[in-house]
Amino acid sequence: MLTEAEAEFLVQLVRKVLTHYVVDRRRIEVPSDVPPSLEKKAGVFITLYEVDDNGKQLKGCMGVPLPENHLIQATIEAALLSSTKDFRFEPVTLNEIDRIMIKVCVLSPPELIQVNSPLEYPKRVEVGQDGLIVRWHLASGLLLPELPIQFGWDSQDFLTYACMKAGPPPDCWLTPEVKIYKFQTDVCEEAEPGGSVVVH
């Protein structure tokens, strides 16, 4: 689990990325004061919410799933993606910055789920703890661990929706061509826009 100091650093970094980009379209450099514990390779997803009188609404969610880059570089990239490239939403504007609430999910390295039969997959996925990556030929899809809790899915539902996210048939997890990976997340988020950071 992230420490409070690590979580605070990551969330503040995302807010700096958003602010600098909407002001002058400039990508910030990696800070010089990165805690040594964050100098590692890891995947990361950034979720942005816009908070107004009607409550909290999703504003963007994208990330860098594989541990191919250092966490800080991946966080900067994921922040830019979630704020400008999520096709479901308009890019974040300067007027919205003060209403944006930030959530950071640091991903563990994906672990290939080894099974003798696809029917074993539901028993190998722990709902609420595991996220899923489905790879089927050239397609892939990722779902974070929080989604089955949010929507009331069981492990079989989770596998089905992960297949749908990848693009192939919903039951592709039953075919031998598919590869399914699981991962866990360390999560931190603002309690309110620009507010204190909660680790869980």
Contact map, one row per residue, 1 for C-alpha under 8 A:
11100000000000000000000000000000000000000000000000000000000000000000000000000000000000000000000000000000000000000000000000000000000000000000000000000000000000000000000000000000000000000110000000000011
11110110000000000000000000000000000000000000000000000000000000000000000000000000000000000000000000000000000000000000000000000000000000000000000000000000000000000000000000000000000000000111000000000010
11111110000000000000000000000000000000000000000000000000000000000000000000000000000000000000000000000000000000000000000000000000000000000000000000000000000000000000000000000000000000000000000000000010
01111111000000000000000000000000000000000000000000000000000000000000000000000000000000000000000000000000000000000000000000000000000000000000000000000000000000000000000000000000000000000000000000001110
00111111100000000000000000000000000000000000000000000000000000000000000000000000000000000000000000000000000000000000000000000000000000000000000000000000000000000000000000000000000000000000000000000000
01111111110000000000000000000000001011000000000000000000000000000000000000000000000000000000000000000000000000000000000000000000000000000000000000000000000000000000000000000000000000000000000000000000
01111111111000000000000000000000000000000000000000000000000000000000000000000000000000000000000000000000000000000000000000000000000000000000000000000000000000000000000000000000000000000001100000001110
00011111111100000000000000000000000000000000000000000000000000000000000000000000000000000000000000000000000000000000000000000000000000000000000000000000000000000000000000000000000000000000000000001000
00001111111110000000000000000000010000000000000000000000000000000000000000000000000000000000000000000000000000000000000000000000000000000000000000000000000000000000000000000000000000000000000000000000
00000111111111000000000000000000000000000000000000000000000000000000000100100000000000000000000000000001000000000000000000000000000000000000000000000000000000000000000000000000000000000000000000000000
00000011111111100000000000000000000000000000000000000000000000000000000000000000000000000000000000000111000000000000000000000000000000000000000000000000000000000000000000000000000000000001110000001000
00000001111111110000000000000000000000000000000000000000000000000000000000000000000000000000000000000000000000000000000000000000000000000000000000000000000000000000000000000000000000000000000000000000
00000000111111111000000000000000000000000000000000000000000000000000000000110000000000000000000000000000000000000000000000000000000000000000000000000000000000000000000000000000000000000000000000000000
00000000011111111100000000000000000000000000000000000000000000000000000000110010000000000000000000000100000000000000000000000000000000000000000000000000000000000000000000000000000000000000000000000000
00000000001111111110000000000000000000000000000000000000000000000000000000000000000000000000000000000100000000000000000000000000000000000000000000000000000000000000000000000000000000000000000000000000
00000000000111111111000000010000000000000000000000000000000000000000000000000000000000000000000000000000000000000000000000000000000000000000000000000000000000000000000000000000000000000000000000000000
00000000000011111111100000110000000000000000000000000000000000000000000000010011000000000000000000000000000000000000000000000000000000000000000000000000000000000000000000000000000000000000000000000000
00000000000001111111110000000000000000000000000000000000000000000000000000000011001000000001000010000000000000000000000000000000000000000000000000000000000000000000000000000000000000000000000000000000
00000000000000111111111000000000000000000000000000000000000000000000000000000000000000000000010010000000000000000000000000000000000000000000000000000000000000000000000000000000000000000000000000000000
00000000000000011111111111110000000000000000000000000000000000000000000000000000000000000000000000000000000000000000000000000000000000000000000000000000000000000000000000000000000000000000000000000000
00000000000000001111111111110000000000000000000000000000000000000000000000000001000000000000000000000000000000000000000000000000000000000000000000000000000000000000000000000000000000000000000000000000
00000000000000000111111110000000000000000000000000000000000000000000000000000000000000000001110000000000000000000000000000000000000000000000000000000000000000000000000000000000000000000000000000000000
00000000000000000011111111000000000000000000000000000000000000000000000000000000000000000000010000000000000000000000000000000000000000000000000000000000000000000000000000000000000000000000000000000000
00000000000000000001111111000000000000000000000000000000000000000000000000000000000000000000000000000000000000000000000000000000000000000000000000000000000000000000000000000000000000000000000000000000
00000000000000000001111111100000000000000000000000000000000000000000000000000000000000000000000000000000000000000000000000000000000000000000000000000000000000000000000000000000000000000000000000000000
00000000000000000001101111110000000000000000000000000000000000000000000000000000000000000000000000000000000000000000000000000000000000000000000000000000000000000000000000000000000000000000000000000000
00000000000000001001100011111000000000000000000000000000000000000000000000000000000000000000000000000000000000000000000000000000000000000000000000000000000000000000000000000000000000000000000000000000
00000000000000011001100001111100000000000000000000000000000000000000000000010000000000000000000000000000000000000000000000000000000000000000000000000000000000000000000000000000000000000000000000000000
00000000000000000000000000111110000000000000000000000000000000000000000000000000000000000000000000000000000000000000000000000000000000000000000000000000000000000000000000000000000000000000000000000000
00000000000000000000000000011111000000000000000000000000000000000000000110000000000000000000000000000000000000000000000000000000000000000000000000000000000000000000000000000000000000000000000000000000
00000000000000000000000000001111110000000000000000000000000000000000000000000000000000000000000000000000000000000000000000000000000000000000000000000000000000000000000000000000000000000000000000000000
00000000000000000000000000000111110000000000000000000000000000000000000000000000000000000000000000000000000000000000000000000000000000000000000000000000000000000000000000000000000000000000000000000000
00000000000000000000000000000011111000000000000000000000000000000000000000000000000000000000000000000000000000000000000000000000000000000000000000000000000000000000000000000000000000000000000000000000
00000000100000000000000000000011111101100000000000000000000000000000000100000000000000000000000000000000000000000000000000000000000000000000000000000000000000000000000000000000000000000000000000000000
00000100000000000000000000000000111111100000000000000000000000000000000000000000000000000000000000000000000000000000000000000000000000000000000000000000000000000000000000000000000000000000000000000000
00000000000000000000000000000000011111100000000000000000000000000000000000000000000000000000000000000000000000000000000000000000000000000000000000000000000000000000000000000000000000000000000000000000
00000100000000000000000000000000001111110000000000000000000000000000000000000000000000000000000000000000000000000000000000000000000000000000000000000000000000000000000000000000000000000000000000000000
00000100000000000000000000000000011111110000000000000000000000000000001100000000000000000000000000000000000000000000000000000000000000000000000000000000000000000000000000000000000000000000000000000000
00000000000000000000000000000000011111111000000000000000000000000000011100000000000000000000000000000000000000000000000000000000000000000000000000000000000000000000000000000000000000000000000000000000
00000000000000000000000000000000000011111100000000000000000000000000011000000000000000000000000000000000000000000000000000000000000000000000000000000000000000000000000000000000000000000000000000000000
00000000000000000000000000000000000000111110000000000000000000000011111000000000000000000000000000000000000000000000000000000000000000000000000000000000000000000000000000000000000000000000000000000000
00000000000000000000000000000000000000011111000000000000000000001111111001000000000000000000000000000000011110000000000000000000000000000000000000000000000000000000000000000000000000000000000000000000
00000000000000000000000000000000000000001111100000000000000000111111101001000000000000000000000000000000011110000000000000000000000000000000000000000000000000000000000000000000000000000000000000000000
00000000000000000000000000000000000000000111110000000000000000111100001001100100000000000000000000000001111000000000000000000000000000000000000000000000000000000000000000000000000000000000000000000000
00000000000000000000000000000000000000000011111000000000000011111000000000100100000000000000000000000001111000000000000000000000000000000000000000000000000000000000000000000000000000000000000000000000
00000000000000000000000000000000000000000001111100000000000111100000000000100110010000000000000000000111100000000000000000000000000000000000000000000000000000000000000000000000000000000000000000000000
00000000000000000000000000000000000000000000111110000000011111000000000000000000010000000000000000000111000000000000000000000000000000000000000000000000000000000000000000000000000000000000000000000000
00000000000000000000000000000000000000000000011111000000011110000000000000000000011000000000000000011110000000000000000000000000000000000000000000000000000000000000000000000000000000000000000000000000
00000000000000000000000000000000000000000000001111100001111100000000000000000000000000000000000000011100000000000000000000000000000000000000000000000000000000000000000000000000000000000000000000000000
00000000000000000000000000000000000000000000000111110001111000000000000000000000000000000000000100111000000000000000000000000000000000000000000000000000000000000000000000000000000000000000000000000000
00000000000000000000000000000000000000000000000011111111100000000000000000000000000000000000000000111000000000000000000000000000000000000000000000000000000000000000000000000000000000000000000010000000
00000000000000000000000000000000000000000000000001111111000000000000000000000000000000000000000000100000000000000000000000000000000000000000000000000000000000000000000000000000000000000000000000000000
00000000000000000000000000000000000000000000000000111110000000000000000000000000000000000000000000000000000000000000000000000000000000000000000000000000000000000000000000000000000000000000000000000000
00000000000000000000000000000000000000000000000000111111000000000000000000000000000000000000000000000000000000000000000000000000000000000000000000000000000000000000000000000000000000000000000000000000
00000000000000000000000000000000000000000000000000111111100000000000000000000000000000000000000000000000000000000000000000000000000000000000000000000000000000000000000000000000000000000000000000000000
00000000000000000000000000000000000000000000000011110111110000000000000000000000000000000000000000000000000000000000000000000000000000000000000000000000000000000000000000000000000000000000000000000000
00000000000000000000000000000000000000000000000011100011111000000000000000000000000000000000000000000000000000000000000000000000000000000000000000000000000000000000000000000000000000000000000000000000
00000000000000000000000000000000000000000000001111000001111110000000000000000000000000000000000000000000000000000000000000000000000000000000000000000000000000000000000000000000000000000000000000000000
00000000000000000000000000000000000000000000001111000000111110000000000000000000001000001001000000000000000000000000000000000000000000000000000000000000000000000000000000000000000000000000000000000000
00000000000000000000000000000000000000000000011110000000011111000000000000000000011001011000000000000000000000000000000000000000000000000000000000000000000000000000000000000000000000000000000000000000
00000000000000000000000000000000000000000000111100000000011111100000000000000000011001000000000000000000000000000000000000000000000000000000000000000000000000000000000000000000000000000000000000000000
00000000000000000000000000000000000000000000111000000000000111110000000000000110110001000000000000000000000000000000000000000000000000000000000000000000000000000000000000000000000000000000000000000000
00000000000000000000000000000000000000000011110000000000000011111000000001101110110000000000000000000000000000000000000000000000000000000000000000000000000000000000000000000000000000000000000000000000
00000000000000000000000000000000000000000011100000000000000001111110000001101100000000000000000000000000000000000000000000000000000000000000000000000000000000000000000000000000000000000000000000000000
00000000000000000000000000000000000000000111100000000000000000111110000000000000000000000000000000000000001000000000000000000000000000000000000000000000000000000000000000000000000000000000000000000000
00000000000000000000000000000000000000000111000000000000000000011111100000000000000000000000000000000000000011000000000000000000000000000000000000000000000000000000000000000000000000000000000000000000
00000000000000000000000000000000000000001110000000000000000000011111111000000000000000000000000000000000000010000000000000000000000000000000000000000000000000000000000000000000000000000000000000000000
00000000000000000000000000000000000000001110000000000000000000000111110000000000000000000000000000000000000000000000000000000000000000000000000000000000000000000000000000000000000000000000000000000000
00000000000000000000000000000000000000001110000000000000000000000111111011000000000000000000000000000000000000000000000000000000000000000000000000000000000000000000000000000000000000000000000000000000
00000000000000000000000000000000000000111100000000000000000000000011111111000000000000000000000000000000000000000000000000000000000000000000000000000000000000000000000000000000000000000000000000000000
00000000000000000000000000000000000001111111000000000000000000000010111111100000000000000000000000000000000000000000000000000000000000000000000000000000000000000000000000000000000000000000000000000000
00000000010000000000000000000100010001100000000000000000000000000000011111110000000000000000000000000000000000000000000000000000000000000000000000000000000000000000000000000000000000000000000000000000
00000000000000000000000000000100000000000000000000000000000000000000111111111000000000000000000000000000000000000000000000000000000000000000000000000000000000000000000000000000000000000000000000000000
00000000000000000000000000000000000000000111000000000000000000110000111111111100000000000000000000000000000000000000000000000000000000000000000000000000000000000000000000000000000000000000000000000000
00000000010011000000000000000000000000000001110000000000000000110000001111111110000000000000000000000000000000000000000000000000000000000000000000000000000000000000000000000000000000000000000000000000
00000000000011001000000000010000000000000000000000000000000000000000000111111111000000000000000000000000000000000000000000000000000000000000000000000000000000000000000000000000000000000000000000000000
00000000000000000000000000000000000000000000000000000000000000110000000011111111100000000000000000000000000000000000000000000000000000000000000000000000000000000000000000000000000000000000000000000000
00000000000000000000000000000000000000000001110000000000000001110000000001111111110000000000000000000000000000000000000000000000000000000000000000000000000000000000000000000000000000000000000000000000
00000000000001001100000000000000000000000000010000000000000001100000000000111111111000000000000000000000000000000000000000000000000000000000000000000000000000000000000000000000000000000000000000000000
00000000000000001100100000000000000000000000000000000000000000000000000000011111111110000000000000000000000000000000000000000000000000000000000000000000000000000000000000000000000000000000000000000000
00000000000000000000000000000000000000000000000000000000000001100000000000001111111111000000000000000000000000000000000000000000000000000000000000000000000000000000000000000000000000000000000000000000
00000000000000000000000000000000000000000000011100000000000111100000000000000111111111000000000000000000000000000000000000000000000000000000000000000000000000000000000000000000000000000000000000000000
00000000000000000100000000000000000000000000000100000000001110000000000000000011111111000011000000000000000000000000000000000000000000000000000000000000000000000000000000000000000000000000000000000000
00000000000000000000000000000000000000000000000000000000000000000000000000000001111111000111000000000000000000000000000000000000000000000000000000000000000000000000000000000000000000000000000000000000
00000000000000000000000000000000000000000000000000000000000000000000000000000001111111100010000000000000000000000000000000000000000000000000000000000000000000000000000000000000000000000000000000000000
00000000000000000000000000000000000000000000000000000000000111000000000000000000111111111110000000000000000000000000000000000000000000000000000000000000000000000000000000000000000000000000000000000000
00000000000000000000000000000000000000000000000000000000000000000000000000000000000011111100000000000000000000000000000000000000000000000000000000000000000000000000000000000000000000000000000000000000
00000000000000000000000000000000000000000000000000000000000100000000000000000000000001111100000000000000000000000000000000000000000000000000000000000000000000000000000000000000000000000000000000000000
00000000000000000000000000000000000000000000000000000000001100000000000000000000000001111110000000000000000000000000000000000000000000000000000000000000000000000000000000000000000000000000000000000000
00000000000000000000000000000000000000000000000000000000000000000000000000000000000101111111000000000000000000000000000000000000000000000000000000000000000000000000000000000000000000000000000000000000
00000000000000000000000000000000000000000000000000000000000000000000000000000000001111001111100000000000000000000000000000000000000000000000000000000000000000000000000000000000000000000000000000000000
00000000000000000100010000000000000000000000000000000000001000000000000000000000001100000111110110000000000000000000000000000000000000000000000000000000000000000000000000000000000000000000000000000000
00000000000000000000010000000000000000000000000000000000000000000000000000000000000000000011111110000000000000000000000000000000000000000000000000000000000000000000000000000000000000000000000000000000
00000000000000000010011000000000000000000000000000000000000000000000000000000000000000000001111110000000000000000000000000000000000000000000000000000000000000000000000000000000000000000000000000000000
00000000000000000000000000000000000000000000000000000000000000000000000000000000000000000000111111000000000000000000000000000000000000000000000000000000000000000000000000000000000000000000000000000000
00000000000000000000000000000000000000000000000001000000000000000000000000000000000000000001111111110000000000000000000000000000000000000000000000000000000000000000000000000000000000000000000000000000
00000000000000000110000000000000000000000000000000000000000000000000000000000000000000000001111111110000000000000000000000000000000000000000000000000000000000000000000000000000000000000000000000000000
00000000000000000000000000000000000000000000000000000000000000000000000000000000000000000000001111110000000000000000000000000000000000000000000000000000000000000000000000000000000000000000000011000000
00000000000000000000000000000000000000000000000001110000000000000000000000000000000000000000000111111000000000000000000000000000000000000000000000000000000000000000000000000000000000000000000010000000
00000000000000000000000000000000000000000000000111100000000000000000000000000000000000000000000111111100000000000000000000000000000000000000000000000000000000000000000000000000000000000000000011000000
00000000000000000000000000000000000000000000000111100000000000000000000000000000000000000000000000111110000000000000000000000000000000000000000000000000000000000000000000000000000000000000111111000000
00000000001001100000000000000000000000000000011110000000000000000000000000000000000000000000000000011111000000000000000000000000000000000000000000000000000000000000000000000000000000000000110010000000
00000000001000000000000000000000000000000000011100000000000000000000000000000000000000000000000000001111100000000000000000000000000000000000000000000000000000000000000000000000000000000011110000000000
00000000011000000000000000000000000000000001111000000000000000000000000000000000000000000000000000000111110000000000000000000000000000000000000000000000000000000000000000000000000000000011100000000000
00000000000000000000000000000000000000000001110000000000000000000000000000000000000000000000000000000011111000000000000000000000000000000000000000000000000000000000000000000000000000001111000000000000
00000000000000000000000000000000000000000111100000000000000000000000000000000000000000000000000000000001111100000000000000000000000000000000000000000000000000000000000000000000000000001110000000000000
00000000000000000000000000000000000000000111100000000000000000001000000000000000000000000000000000000000111111000000000000000000000000000000000000000000000000000000000000000000000000111100000000000000
00000000000000000000000000000000000000000110000000000000000000000000000000000000000000000000000000000000011111000000000000000000000000000000000000000000000000000000000000000000000000111000000000000000
00000000000000000000000000000000000000000110000000000000000000000110000000000000000000000000000000000000001111100000000000000000000000000000000000000000000000000000000000000000000000100000000000000000
00000000000000000000000000000000000000000000000000000000000000000100000000000000000000000000000000000000001111110000000000000000000010000000000000000000000000000000000000000000000011100000000000000000
00000000000000000000000000000000000000000000000000000000000000000000000000000000000000000000000000000000000011111000000000000000000000000000000000000000000000000000000000000000000011100000000000000000
00000000000000000000000000000000000000000000000000000000000000000000000000000000000000000000000000000000000001111100000000000000000000000000000000000000000000000000000000000000001111000000000000000000
00000000000000000000000000000000000000000000000000000000000000000000000000000000000000000000000000000000000000111110000010010000000000000000000000000000000000000000000000000000001111000000000000000000
00000000000000000000000000000000000000000000000000000000000000000000000000000000000000000000000000000000000000011111000000000000000000000000000000000000000000000000000000000000000000000000000000000000
00000000000000000000000000000000000000000000000000000000000000000000000000000000000000000000000000000000000000001111110110000000000000000000000000000000000000000000000000000000000000000000000000000000
00000000000000000000000000000000000000000000000000000000000000000000000000000000000000000000000000000000000000000111110100000000000000000000000000000000000000000000000000000000000000000000000000000000
00000000000000000000000000000000000000000000000000000000000000000000000000000000000000000000000000000000000000000011111110000000000000000000000000000000000000000000000000000000000000000000000000000000
00000000000000000000000000000000000000000000000000000000000000000000000000000000000000000000000000000000000000000011111110000000000000000000000000000000000000000000000000001111000000000000000000000000
00000000000000000000000000000000000000000000000000000000000000000000000000000000000000000000000000000000000000000000111111000000000000000000000000000000000000000000000000000100000000000000000000000000
00000000000000000000000000000000000000000000000000000000000000000000000000000000000000000000000000000000000000000011111111110000000000000000000000000000000000000000000000000000000000000000000000000000
00000000000000000000000000000000000000000000000000000000000000000000000000000000000000000000000000000000000000001010111111111000000000000000000000000000000000000000000000001000000000000000000000000000
00000000000000000000000000000000000000000000000000000000000000000000000000000000000000000000000000000000000000000000001111111000000000000000000000000000001100100000000000000000000000000000000000000000
00000000000000000000000000000000000000000000000000000000000000000000000000000000000000000000000000000000000000000000000111111100000000000000000000000000001000000000000000000000000000000000000000000000
00000000000000000000000000000000000000000000000000000000000000000000000000000000000000000000000000000000000000001000000111111100000000000000000000000000000000000000000000000000000000000000000000000000
00000000000000000000000000000000000000000000000000000000000000000000000000000000000000000000000000000000000000000000000011111110010000000000000000000000001000000000000000000000000001000000000000000000
00000000000000000000000000000000000000000000000000000000000000000000000000000000000000000000000000000000000000000000000000111111110000000000000000000000001000000000000000000000000000000000000000000000
00000000000000000000000000000000000000000000000000000000000000000000000000000000000000000000000000000000000000000000000000001111110000000000000010011000011000000000000000000000000000000000000000000000
00000000000000000000000000000000000000000000000000000000000000000000000000000000000000000000000000000000000000000000000000000111110000000000000011111000000000000000000000000000000000000000000000000000
00000000000000000000000000000000000000000000000000000000000000000000000000000000000000000000000000000000000000000000000000000111111000000000000011000000000000000000000000000000000000011000000000000000
00000000000000000000000000000000000000000000000000000000000000000000000000000000000000000000000000000000000000000000000000001111111100000000000110000000000000000000000000000000000001111000000000000000
00000000000000000000000000000000000000000000000000000000000000000000000000000000000000000000000000000000000000000000000000000000111110000000011111000000000000000000000000000000000001111000000000000000
00000000000000000000000000000000000000000000000000000000000000000000000000000000000000000000000000000000000000000000000000000000011111000000011110000000000000100100000000000000000111100000000000000000
00000000000000000000000000000000000000000000000000000000000000000000000000000000000000000000000000000000000001000000000000000000001111100001111000000000000000000100000000000000000111000000000000000000
00000000000000000000000000000000000000000000000000000000000000000000000000000000000000000000000000000000000000000000000000000000000111110001110000000000000000000110010000000000011110000000000000000000
00000000000000000000000000000000000000000000000000000000000000000000000000000000000000000000000000000000000000000000000000000000000011111111100000000000000000000000010000000000011100000000000000000000
00000000000000000000000000000000000000000000000000000000000000000000000000000000000000000000000000000000000000000000000000000000000001111111000000000000000000000000010100010000111000000000000000000000
00000000000000000000000000000000000000000000000000000000000000000000000000000000000000000000000000000000000000000000000000000000000000111110000000000000000000000000000000000000110000000000000000000000
00000000000000000000000000000000000000000000000000000000000000000000000000000000000000000000000000000000000000000000000000000000000000111111000000000000000000000000000000000000000000000000000000000000
00000000000000000000000000000000000000000000000000000000000000000000000000000000000000000000000000000000000000000000000000000000000000111111100000000000000000000000011100000000000000000000000000000000
00000000000000000000000000000000000000000000000000000000000000000000000000000000000000000000000000000000000000000000000000000000000011110111110000000000000000000000111000000000000000000000000000000000
00000000000000000000000000000000000000000000000000000000000000000000000000000000000000000000000000000000000000000000000000000000000011100011111000000000000000000111111000000000000000000000000000000000
00000000000000000000000000000000000000000000000000000000000000000000000000000000000000000000000000000000000000000000000000000000001111000001111100000000000000000100110000000000000000000000000000000000
00000000000000000000000000000000000000000000000000000000000000000000000000000000000000000000000000000000000000000000000000000000001110000000111110100000000000000100100000000000000000000000000000000000
00000000000000000000000000000000000000000000000000000000000000000000000000000000000000000000000000000000000000000000000000000000011100000000011111100000000000000000000000000000000000000000000000000000
00000000000000000000000000000000000000000000000000000000000000000000000000000000000000000000000000000000000000000000000000000011111100000000001111111000000000000000000000000000000000011000000000000000
00000000000000000000000000000000000000000000000000000000000000000000000000000000000000000000000000000000000000000000000000000001101000000000000111111100000000000000000000000000000000000000000000000000
00000000000000000000000000000000000000000000000000000000000000000000000000000000000000000000000000000000000000000000000000000001000000000000001111111110100000000000000000000000000000000000000000000000
00000000000000000000000000000000000000000000000000000000000000000000000000000000000000000000000000000000000000000000000000000011000000000000000011111111111011000000000000000000000000000000000000000000
00000000000000000000000000000000000000000000000000000000000000000000000000000000000000000000000000000000000000000000000000000011000000000000000011111111100000000000000000000000000000000000000000000000
00000000000000000000000000000000000000000000000000000000000000000000000000000000000000000000000000000000000000000000000000000000000000000000000001111111000000000000000000000000000000000000000000000000
00000000000000000000000000000000000000000000000000000000000000000000000000000000000000000000000000000000000000000000000000000000000000000000000000111111100000000000000000000000000000000000000000000000
00000000000000000000000000000000000000000000000000000000000000000000000000000000000000000000000000000000000000000000000000000000000000000000000000011111110000000000000000000000000000000000000000000000
00000000000000000000000000000000000000000000000000000000000000000000000000000000000000000000000000000000000000000000000000000000000000000000000000111011111111000000000000000000000000000000000000000000
00000000000000000000000000000000000000000000000000000000000000000000000000000000000000000000000000000000000000000000000000000010000000000000000000010001111111000000000000000000000000000000000000000000
00000000000000000000000000000000000000000000000000000000000000000000000000000000000000000000000000000000000000000000000001101110000000000000000000010000111111100000000000000000000000000000000000000000
00000000000000000000000000000000000000000000000000000000000000000000000000000000000000000000000000000000000000000000000001000000000000000000000000000000111111110000000000000000000000000000000000000000
00000000000000000000000000000000000000000000000000000000000000000000000000000000000000000000000000000000000000000000000000000000000000000000000000010000111111111000000000000000000000000000000000000000
00000000000000000000000000000000000000000000000000000000000000000000000000000000000000000000000000000000000000000000000000000000000000000000000000010000111111111100000000000000000000000000000000000000
00000000000000000000000000000000000000000000000000000000000000000000000000000000000000000000000000000000000000000000000001000000000100000000000000000000001111111110000000001000000000000000000000000000
00000000000000000000000000000000000000000000000000000000000000000000000000000000000000000000000000000000000000000000000000000000000000000000000000000000000111111111000001111000000000000000000000000000
00000000000000000000000000000000000000000000000000000000000000000000000000000000000000000000000000000000000000000000000000000000000000000000000000000000000011111111100001000000000000000000000000000000
00000000000000000000000000000000000000000000000000000000000000000000000000000000000000000000000000000000000000000000000000000000000111000000111000000000000001111111110001000000000000000000000000000000
00000000000000000000000000000000000000000000000000000000000000000000000000000000000000000000000000000000000000000000000000000000000001000000100000000000000000111111111111111000000000000000000000000000
00000000000000000000000000000000000000000000000000000000000000000000000000000000000000000000000000000000000000000000000000000000000000000000100000000000000000011111111111000000000000000000000000000000
00000000000000000000000000000000000000000000000000000000000000000000000000000000000000000000000000000000000000000000000000000000000000000001111000000000000000001111111000000000000000000000000000000000
00000000000000000000000000000000000000000000000000000000000000000000000000000000000000000000000000000000000000000000000000000000000001110011110000000000000000000111111100000000000000000000000000000000
00000000000000000000000000000000000000000000000000000000000000000000000000000000000000000000000000000000000000000000000000000000000000000011100000000000000000000011111110000000000000000000000000000000
00000000000000000000000000000000000000000000000000000000000000000000000000000000000000000000000000000000000000000000000000000000000000010010000000000000000000000011011111010000000000000000000000000000
00000000000000000000000000000000000000000000000000000000000000000000000000000000000000000000000000000000000000000000000000000000000000000000000000000000000000000011001111110000000000000000000000000000
00000000000000000000000000000000000000000000000000000000000000000000000000000000000000000000000000000000000000000000000000000000000000000000000000000000000000011111000111111000000000000000000000000000
00000000000000000000000000000000000000000000000000000000000000000000000000000000000000000000000000000000000000000000000000000000000000000000000000000000000000010010000011111110000000000000000000000000
00000000000000000000000000000000000000000000000000000000000000000000000000000000000000000000000000000000000000000000000000000000000000010000000000000000000000010010000111111110010000000000000000000000
00000000000000000000000000000000000000000000000000000000000000000000000000000000000000000000000000000000000000000000010010000000000000000000000000000000000000110010000001111111011100000000000000000000
00000000000000000000000000000000000000000000000000000000000000000000000000000000000000000000000000000000000000000000011000000000000000000000000000000000000000000000000000111111010000000000000000000000
00000000000000000000000000000000000000000000000000000000000000000000000000000000000000000000000000000000000000000000010000000000000000000000000000000000000000000000000000111111110000000000000000000000
00000000000000000000000000000000000000000000000000000000000000000000000000000000000000000000000000000000000000000000010000000000000000000000000000000000000000000000000000001111111000000000000000000000
00000000000000000000000000000000000000000000000000000000000000000000000000000000000000000000000000000000000000000000000000000000000000011000000000000000000000000000000000000011111000000000000000000000
00000000000000000000000000000000000000000000000000000000000000000000000000000000000000000000000000000000000000000000000000000000000001111000000000000000000000000000000000011111111100000000000000000000
00000000000000000000000000000000000000000000000000000000000000000000000000000000000000000000000000000000000000011000000000000000000001110000000000000000000000000000000000001001111110000000000000000000
00000000000000000000000000000000000000000000000000000000000000000000000000000000000000000000000000000000000000011000000000000000000111100000000000000000000000000000000000001000011111000000000000000000
00000000000000000000000000000000000000000000000000000000000000000000000000000000000000000000000000000000000001111000000000000000000111000000000000000000000000000000000000000000001111100000000000000000
00000000000000000000000000000000000000000000000000000000000000000000000000000000000000000000000000000000000001111000000000001000011110000000000000000000000000000000000000000000000111110000000000000000
00000000000000000000000000000000000000000000000000000000000000000000000000000000000000000000000000000000001111100000000000000000011100000000000000000000000000000000000000000000000011111000000000000000
00000000000000000000000000000000000000000000000000000000000000000000000000000000000000000000000000000000001100000000000000000000111000000000000010000000000000000000000000000000000001111100000000000000
00000000000000000000000000000000000000000000000000000000000000000000000000000000000000000000000000000000111100000000000000000000111000000000000010000000000000000000000000000000000000111110000000000000
11000000000000000000000000000000000000000000000000000000000000000000000000000000000000000000000000000000111000000000000000000000000000000000000000000000000000000000000000000000000000011111000000000011
11000000000000000000000000000000000000000000000000000000000000000000000000000000000000000000000000000011110000000000000000000000000000000000000000000000000000000000000000000000000000001111100000000011
01000010001000000000000000000000000000000000000000000000000000000000000000000000000000000000000000000011100000000000000000000000000000000000000000000000000000000000000000000000000000000111110000001111
00000010001000000000000000000000000000000000000000000000000000000000000000000000000000000000000000001111000000000000000000000000000000000000000000000000000000000000000000000000000000000011111000001110
00000000001000000000000000000000000000000000000000000000000000000000000000000000000000000000000000001110000000000000000000000000000000000000000000000000000000000000000000000000000000000001111111111100
00000000000000000000000000000000000000000000000000000000000000000000000000000000000000000000000000001000000000000000000000000000000000000000000000000000000000000000000000000000000000000000111110111100
00000000000000000000000000000000000000000000000000000000000000000000000000000000000000000000000000001000000000000000000000000000000000000000000000000000000000000000000000000000000000000000011111110000
00000000000000000000000000000000000000000000000000100000000000000000000000000000000000000000000001111100000000000000000000000000000000000000000000000000000000000000000000000000000000000000011111100000
00000000000000000000000000000000000000000000000000000000000000000000000000000000000000000000000001011000000000000000000000000000000000000000000000000000000000000000000000000000000000000000010111110000
00000000000000000000000000000000000000000000000000000000000000000000000000000000000000000000000000000000000000000000000000000000000000000000000000000000000000000000000000000000000000000000011111111000
00000000000000000000000000000000000000000000000000000000000000000000000000000000000000000000000000000000000000000000000000000000000000000000000000000000000000000000000000000000000000000000011101111100
00010011001000000000000000000000000000000000000000000000000000000000000000000000000000000000000000000000000000000000000000000000000000000000000000000000000000000000000000000000000000000001111000111110
00010010000000000000000000000000000000000000000000000000000000000000000000000000000000000000000000000000000000000000000000000000000000000000000000000000000000000000000000000000000000000001111000011111
11110010000000000000000000000000000000000000000000000000000000000000000000000000000000000000000000000000000000000000000000000000000000000000000000000000000000000000000000000000000000000111100000001111
10000000000000000000000000000000000000000000000000000000000000000000000000000000000000000000000000000000000000000000000000000000000000000000000000000000000000000000000000000000000000000111000000000111
